[in-house]
Amino acid sequence: MTSDAGGLEELLSPLSLDEFLALHWECEPLHIKGKTAAIRRLIDVGEIEELIAYHGRSGQPPFSTASRGPVAPRHSREPLGEARRAHAAGETIFVPEIHLRWPRFAAFCRALELRFRHPVGATLVFGPAGAQGLTPHFDAAAVFALQVSGRKTWHVARPIRELPVFGDPLTDLSAMPEPNVSYELEPGDMLYVPMGFPHVAHSGCEPSLHVSVYVNSIRARDVVAKVLAQAVESDVAFRRPLVPGLLGSAGGDAALATILTDLLARLAERIDPAAAHAALMADLLGQMQPLPSGRYAWEKAPITADTQVQRAPGVLAFASRGATGAVLAYPGGHTRGPIHIFESFAFIAATERFRISELPGLDAAGQLVLVERLLVEGVLLPDQPYDAARAATPLHATLVPSV
């Protein structure tokens, strides 16, 4: 897998990432032209059929269609033929979750996740000439639209609901709000549309292909939900039923005010930022799929205390500790250990490359045990390629397997 760590910066230039976050993130659209080379490295119009024909996932339709209306999933045993017929009939083709089907977009979306620390995905949109796939709407996610081929006109208005959430009943609109701004996208253009900004788009006089890269932001309410969930688990007061007959009674308001005052005071006493942080990171990492790293080419490479290892491309690791021990979480799983191993976990999460002997908090044998476990998990890679088989029994068997 090739890393696309610089893809976002290349698309945003001449703006820096800091300038983009300060001036546009969740507040102003941004249209940048002339990024043909960067976008073509991700996908080309000639690859659409391959995505539809060979990269469907079980339980996920290979494509969906729309024509001035809602998206209709197409489950088909011959998706390519059906997609061709639908497109010829004037319908816009949507290929969902291409970051789970296409290596280049997997790397690109992971690079954004590592920077934003929010889940990122991508949908391919291929519309016939003159087509409008969806009715005017706004999204609960920020969108980077990458125009690959053809031309497309976007109309974008100011938000009618600030920072909407998923499931908002006003997401689909009967008409575009006025005033709105038009953006003419041609191949190599990028348009950033913040969450909540109403928009509609239609193809020009030829078929249009673009990819919508979406950022599903973790919200402040998610932090509150984690803190509340932890309080419910640790304090029986949050699990106590309401007194029978309280709801709808004359004294119901006063009684609920008393209950809420008590629970809020209890909640304030039990706030554990570290535990909430660990829970949010577990959710984020749980949504990230492990990316290929070529590990089977060097699976049995021998390691010693002097072996230098590096974090695998696209891996975000997070170390936490609690009453039951320490945890190192990463895409695809986690590894647990006793509390004294936290220092090593934290070092691995913060260090891109190191010699095994540099791992703190463990003796030489423990260092090899931990590194071998993380090599198996695909979290780490050896700097040197495999050159000989190792006959010894794996050392990592003493660690708790990840799930």
C-alpha positions as CSV (number, residue, x, y, z in Angstrom):
1,M,0.0,0.0,0.0
2,T,1.3,3.4,-0.9
3,S,0.7,6.2,1.6
4,D,-1.2,9.3,0.5
5,A,-0.2,11.3,3.6
6,G,0.4,14.5,1.6
7,G,-2.8,14.2,-0.5
8,L,-4.9,16.6,1.6
9,E,-2.2,19.3,1.7
10,E,-1.7,19.0,-2.1
11,L,-5.5,19.5,-2.7
12,L,-5.7,22.4,-0.4
13,S,-2.7,24.3,-1.6
14,P,-2.0,27.2,-1.8
15,L,-3.8,27.2,1.5
16,S,-2.1,25.4,4.4
17,L,-4.1,23.0,6.5
18,D,-4.1,25.5,9.4
19,E,-5.5,28.2,7.1
20,F,-8.2,25.9,5.9
21,L,-9.2,24.9,9.4
22,A,-9.3,28.6,10.5
23,L,-11.1,30.0,7.5
24,H,-13.3,27.3,6.1
25,W,-13.8,24.3,8.3
26,E,-17.5,24.0,9.1
27,C,-18.1,27.7,8.2
28,E,-17.3,28.5,4.5
29,P,-17.3,26.6,1.2
30,L,-14.0,26.5,-0.7
31,H,-13.4,26.0,-4.4
32,I,-9.9,25.1,-5.5
33,K,-9.0,24.6,-9.2
34,G,-6.1,22.8,-11.0
35,K,-5.7,19.6,-8.9
36,T,-6.0,17.2,-11.9
37,A,-2.8,15.3,-11.1
38,A,-3.7,14.7,-7.5
39,I,-7.2,13.6,-8.2
40,R,-6.2,11.3,-11.1
41,R,-3.8,9.5,-8.9
42,L,-6.8,8.5,-6.8
43,I,-9.2,7.3,-9.6
44,D,-9.9,7.7,-13.3
45,V,-13.1,7.5,-15.2
46,G,-11.9,4.2,-16.8
47,E,-11.9,2.5,-13.5
48,I,-15.7,2.9,-12.7
49,E,-16.7,-0.4,-14.1
50,E,-14.0,-2.3,-12.2
51,L,-15.3,-0.8,-8.9
52,I,-18.8,-1.9,-9.7
53,A,-18.0,-5.3,-11.1
54,Y,-15.4,-6.6,-8.7
55,H,-15.5,-4.7,-5.4
56,G,-19.0,-5.3,-4.0
57,R,-19.1,-6.3,-0.3
58,S,-21.4,-8.8,1.3
59,G,-24.4,-7.0,2.7
60,Q,-23.6,-3.8,0.8
61,P,-25.1,-3.1,-2.7
62,P,-22.4,-2.7,-5.4
63,F,-24.1,0.6,-6.5
64,S,-27.2,2.7,-6.0
65,T,-29.1,5.0,-8.4
66,A,-31.0,8.3,-8.2
67,S,-32.7,10.8,-10.5
68,R,-33.9,13.9,-8.7
69,G,-34.9,11.9,-5.8
70,P,-33.8,9.5,-3.0
71,V,-31.0,7.1,-3.5
72,A,-32.2,3.5,-4.4
73,P,-29.8,0.7,-3.5
74,R,-29.4,-1.9,-6.4
75,H,-28.8,-5.4,-5.2
76,S,-28.0,-7.4,-8.4
77,R,-26.2,-10.6,-9.4
78,E,-25.0,-8.8,-12.5
79,P,-24.3,-5.3,-11.2
80,L,-22.2,-4.0,-14.1
81,G,-24.9,-4.7,-16.7
82,E,-27.6,-3.2,-14.5
83,A,-25.5,-0.1,-13.8
84,R,-24.8,0.4,-17.5
85,R,-28.6,0.2,-18.3
86,A,-29.5,2.6,-15.4
87,H,-26.9,5.1,-16.5
88,A,-28.1,4.9,-20.2
89,A,-31.6,5.6,-18.9
90,G,-30.5,8.9,-17.3
91,E,-30.0,7.7,-13.7
92,T,-27.0,8.8,-11.6
93,I,-24.8,6.0,-10.3
94,F,-23.6,6.0,-6.7
95,V,-20.9,3.6,-5.6
96,P,-20.8,3.7,-1.8
97,E,-17.9,3.3,0.6
98,I,-15.2,3.1,-2.1
99,H,-12.6,3.6,0.7
100,L,-13.4,0.0,1.6
101,R,-13.1,-1.2,-2.0
102,W,-10.3,0.8,-3.6
103,P,-6.7,0.9,-2.2
104,R,-5.9,4.4,-3.2
105,F,-9.0,5.8,-1.6
106,A,-8.4,3.7,1.5
107,A,-5.0,5.3,1.9
108,F,-6.4,8.8,1.1
109,C,-9.3,8.6,3.6
110,R,-7.0,7.1,6.2
111,A,-4.6,10.1,5.8
112,L,-7.6,12.4,6.5
113,E,-8.6,10.4,9.5
114,L,-5.1,10.6,10.9
115,R,-5.2,14.4,10.6
116,F,-8.8,15.1,11.6
117,R,-9.4,12.3,14.1
118,H,-12.9,11.8,12.7
119,P,-14.2,8.9,10.5
120,V,-13.8,9.6,6.8
121,G,-15.3,7.8,3.8
122,A,-15.9,8.3,0.1
123,T,-18.7,7.7,-2.4
124,L,-18.3,7.8,-6.2
125,V,-21.0,9.7,-8.2
126,F,-21.3,9.2,-12.0
127,G,-24.0,11.2,-13.6
128,P,-25.2,11.2,-17.3
129,A,-25.1,14.5,-19.2
130,G,-27.5,17.0,-17.8
131,A,-28.4,14.8,-14.9
132,Q,-29.4,15.9,-11.3
133,G,-29.0,12.9,-9.0
134,L,-30.4,14.2,-5.8
135,T,-33.0,16.9,-4.8
136,P,-31.7,19.9,-2.8
137,H,-30.5,18.8,0.5
138,F,-27.9,19.3,3.2
139,D,-25.6,16.7,4.9
140,A,-24.7,16.1,8.5
141,A,-21.1,15.5,7.3
142,A,-18.6,17.8,5.7
143,V,-17.9,17.0,2.1
144,F,-14.9,17.3,-0.2
145,A,-16.1,16.9,-3.8
146,L,-13.3,15.9,-6.2
147,Q,-14.2,16.4,-9.8
148,V,-12.6,13.6,-11.9
149,S,-14.1,14.1,-15.4
150,G,-16.8,16.1,-17.0
151,R,-18.3,19.3,-15.6
152,K,-20.7,19.8,-12.8
153,T,-22.5,22.9,-11.5
154,W,-23.1,23.1,-7.7
155,H,-25.4,25.6,-6.0
156,V,-24.6,26.1,-2.3
157,A,-26.6,28.2,0.1
158,R,-26.1,29.3,3.7
159,P,-27.2,26.8,6.4
160,I,-30.8,26.8,7.5
161,R,-29.9,24.6,10.5
162,E,-26.5,25.0,12.1
163,L,-24.5,21.8,12.5
164,P,-27.2,19.3,11.8
165,V,-27.1,15.7,13.1
166,F,-27.8,12.5,11.3
167,G,-31.5,11.8,11.0
168,D,-32.5,15.4,10.9
169,P,-36.0,15.6,9.3
170,L,-35.1,18.7,7.3
171,T,-32.2,17.1,5.4
172,D,-34.1,16.9,2.1
173,L,-35.5,20.2,0.8
174,S,-38.3,21.0,-1.7
175,A,-36.2,23.8,-3.3
176,M,-32.9,25.5,-2.9
177,P,-32.9,28.4,-0.4
178,E,-32.1,31.8,-1.8
179,P,-29.6,33.3,-2.2
180,N,-27.1,30.7,-3.2
181,V,-23.7,30.6,-4.9
182,S,-22.9,28.7,-8.0
183,Y,-19.6,26.8,-8.5
184,E,-18.6,25.4,-11.9
185,L,-16.5,22.3,-11.3
186,E,-14.3,21.0,-14.1
187,P,-11.8,18.1,-14.1
188,G,-9.2,18.6,-11.4
189,D,-11.4,20.9,-9.2
190,M,-12.2,20.4,-5.5
191,L,-15.2,21.9,-3.7
192,Y,-15.5,21.8,0.1
193,V,-19.1,22.0,1.4
194,P,-19.4,22.3,5.2
195,M,-22.0,20.3,7.0
196,G,-25.5,21.8,7.0
197,F,-25.0,23.9,3.8
198,P,-27.9,23.2,1.4
199,H,-26.7,22.2,-2.1
200,V,-27.7,20.7,-5.3
201,A,-25.6,19.7,-8.3
202,H,-26.2,18.7,-12.0
203,S,-23.9,17.5,-14.8
204,G,-23.0,19.6,-17.8
205,C,-23.3,18.6,-21.5
206,E,-21.3,15.4,-20.9
207,P,-21.2,12.7,-18.2
208,S,-19.7,13.8,-14.9
209,L,-17.7,11.8,-12.4
210,H,-16.8,13.0,-9.0
211,V,-16.0,11.5,-5.6
212,S,-17.6,12.9,-2.4
213,V,-15.2,12.4,0.5
214,Y,-17.2,12.9,3.7
215,V,-16.1,13.6,7.2
216,N,-18.4,12.2,9.9
217,S,-17.4,14.4,12.8
218,I,-17.4,13.2,16.3
219,R,-19.5,15.7,18.3
220,A,-19.5,17.3,21.7
221,R,-22.7,15.3,22.4
222,D,-20.7,12.1,21.9
223,V,-18.4,13.2,24.7
224,V,-21.4,13.8,27.0
225,A,-22.9,10.4,26.0
226,K,-19.7,8.6,27.0
227,V,-19.5,10.4,30.3
228,L,-23.1,9.6,31.0
229,A,-22.7,5.9,30.0
230,Q,-19.8,5.6,32.4
231,A,-21.9,7.2,35.2
232,V,-24.8,4.8,34.5
233,E,-22.4,1.9,34.8
234,S,-20.8,3.0,38.1
235,D,-23.7,4.7,40.0
236,V,-27.0,2.9,40.7
237,A,-28.8,6.3,41.0
238,F,-28.7,6.7,37.2
239,R,-30.5,3.3,36.8
240,R,-33.2,3.9,39.4
241,P,-36.8,3.8,38.0
242,L,-39.0,6.8,38.4
243,V,-41.6,6.7,41.1
244,P,-44.9,5.1,39.8
245,G,-47.4,7.9,38.9
246,L,-44.8,10.7,38.7
247,L,-45.1,11.4,35.0
248,G,-48.1,13.6,34.2
249,S,-48.8,14.4,37.9
250,A,-49.2,17.9,39.3
251,G,-45.9,17.7,41.1
252,G,-44.0,16.1,38.2
253,D,-42.0,19.1,37.2
254,A,-40.7,19.7,40.7
255,A,-39.9,16.1,41.2
256,L,-38.0,15.8,38.0
257,A,-36.1,19.0,38.9
258,T,-35.0,17.4,42.1
259,I,-33.9,14.2,40.3
260,L,-32.0,16.1,37.7
261,T,-30.2,18.3,40.2
262,D,-29.1,15.2,42.1
263,L,-28.0,13.4,38.9
264,L,-26.1,16.3,37.5
265,A,-24.2,16.7,40.8
266,R,-23.4,13.0,40.8
267,L,-22.3,13.3,37.1
268,A,-20.0,16.1,37.9
269,E,-18.3,14.1,40.6
270,R,-17.8,11.1,38.3
271,I,-16.4,12.8,35.2
272,D,-13.3,11.0,34.1
273,P,-11.8,12.7,31.0
274,A,-9.2,10.0,30.5
275,A,-11.9,7.3,30.5
276,A,-14.1,9.3,28.1
277,H,-11.1,9.9,25.8
278,A,-10.3,6.2,25.7
279,A,-13.9,5.3,25.0
280,L,-14.1,7.8,22.1
281,M,-10.8,6.6,20.7
282,A,-12.0,3.1,20.9
283,D,-15.1,4.0,18.8
284,L,-13.0,5.9,16.3
285,L,-10.5,3.1,15.9
286,G,-13.3,0.5,15.7
287,Q,-14.6,2.2,12.6
288,M,-11.1,2.1,10.9
289,Q,-10.4,-1.0,8.9
290,P,-6.8,-2.3,9.0
291,L,-4.9,-1.4,5.8
292,P,-2.6,-3.9,3.9
293,S,1.0,-3.6,4.9
294,G,2.6,-6.6,3.1
295,R,3.1,-8.4,6.5
296,Y,2.9,-11.9,5.0
297,A,6.1,-11.2,3.0
298,W,8.1,-10.9,6.3
299,E,5.9,-12.7,8.8
300,K,8.7,-15.0,10.0
301,A,11.6,-12.5,9.8
302,P,13.7,-13.0,13.0
303,I,13.8,-10.1,15.5
304,T,16.3,-9.3,18.2
305,A,16.7,-6.5,20.7
306,D,18.6,-4.5,18.0
307,T,15.9,-4.9,15.3
308,Q,14.4,-1.5,14.3
309,V,10.6,-1.4,13.8
310,Q,8.2,1.2,12.6
311,R,4.5,1.8,12.8
312,A,2.7,0.4,9.8
313,P,1.2,2.9,7.3
314,G,-2.2,4.1,8.2
315,V,-2.1,2.9,11.8
316,L,-3.3,5.2,14.6
317,A,-2.5,3.7,18.0
318,F,-3.9,4.9,21.4
319,A,-2.7,3.8,24.8
320,S,-5.0,3.9,27.9
321,R,-5.1,2.4,31.4
322,G,-7.7,1.6,33.9
323,A,-8.5,-0.6,36.9
324,T,-8.2,-3.8,34.9
325,G,-4.9,-3.0,33.2
326,A,-3.5,-1.2,30.1
327,V,-4.8,-1.3,26.5
328,L,-3.2,-0.4,23.2
329,A,-6.0,0.2,20.6
330,Y,-5.5,0.4,16.9
331,P,-7.6,-0.3,13.7
332,G,-8.8,-3.8,13.7
333,G,-8.4,-4.6,17.4
334,H,-6.5,-4.0,20.6
335,T,-3.9,-5.7,22.8
336,R,-4.3,-5.8,26.6
337,G,-1.6,-6.2,29.3
338,P,-1.0,-5.6,32.9
339,I,-0.9,-2.0,34.2
340,H,2.9,-1.9,34.1
341,I,2.9,-2.3,30.4
342,F,1.2,1.1,29.9
343,E,4.5,2.9,29.6
344,S,5.5,0.7,26.6
345,F,2.0,1.1,25.0
346,A,2.3,4.9,25.3
347,F,5.8,4.9,23.8
348,I,4.6,2.8,20.8
349,A,1.6,5.1,20.3
350,A,3.8,8.2,20.2
351,T,6.9,6.9,18.3
352,E,7.0,6.2,14.6
353,R,10.2,4.2,14.6
354,F,12.4,2.7,17.3
355,R,14.7,-0.2,18.2
356,I,13.1,-2.9,20.2
357,S,15.7,-2.4,23.0
358,E,14.4,1.2,23.4
359,L,10.9,0.1,24.7
360,P,10.6,1.4,28.2
361,G,9.2,-0.5,31.2
362,L,10.0,-4.0,30.1
363,D,12.9,-6.4,30.3
364,A,14.5,-7.8,27.1
365,A,12.2,-10.8,27.0
366,G,9.1,-8.7,27.5
367,Q,10.2,-6.3,24.8
368,L,10.4,-9.1,22.2
369,V,7.0,-10.6,23.4
370,L,5.2,-7.3,22.9
371,V,6.8,-6.4,19.6
372,E,6.1,-9.8,18.1
373,R,2.5,-9.5,19.1
374,L,2.2,-6.2,17.4
375,L,4.0,-7.5,14.3
376,V,1.4,-10.2,14.1
377,E,-1.4,-7.6,14.5
378,G,0.0,-5.5,11.7
379,V,0.6,-2.5,14.0
380,L,4.4,-2.6,13.5
381,L,6.6,-3.4,10.6
382,P,10.3,-4.4,10.6
383,D,12.6,-2.0,8.8
384,Q,14.4,-4.9,7.2
385,P,12.8,-7.3,4.8
386,Y,12.3,-11.0,5.6
387,D,15.3,-13.2,4.7
388,A,15.0,-16.4,6.7
389,A,12.4,-18.5,8.4
390,R,12.2,-18.6,12.1
391,A,11.4,-22.0,13.7
392,A,10.8,-20.9,17.3
393,T,7.4,-20.9,18.9
394,P,5.9,-17.4,18.8
395,L,6.7,-15.5,21.9
396,H,3.5,-13.5,22.0
397,A,1.2,-16.3,23.3
398,T,1.4,-14.8,26.9
399,L,-0.5,-11.7,25.8
400,V,-4.2,-11.5,25.7
401,P,-5.3,-11.8,22.0
402,S,-7.0,-8.8,20.5
403,V,-10.5,-8.8,19.1
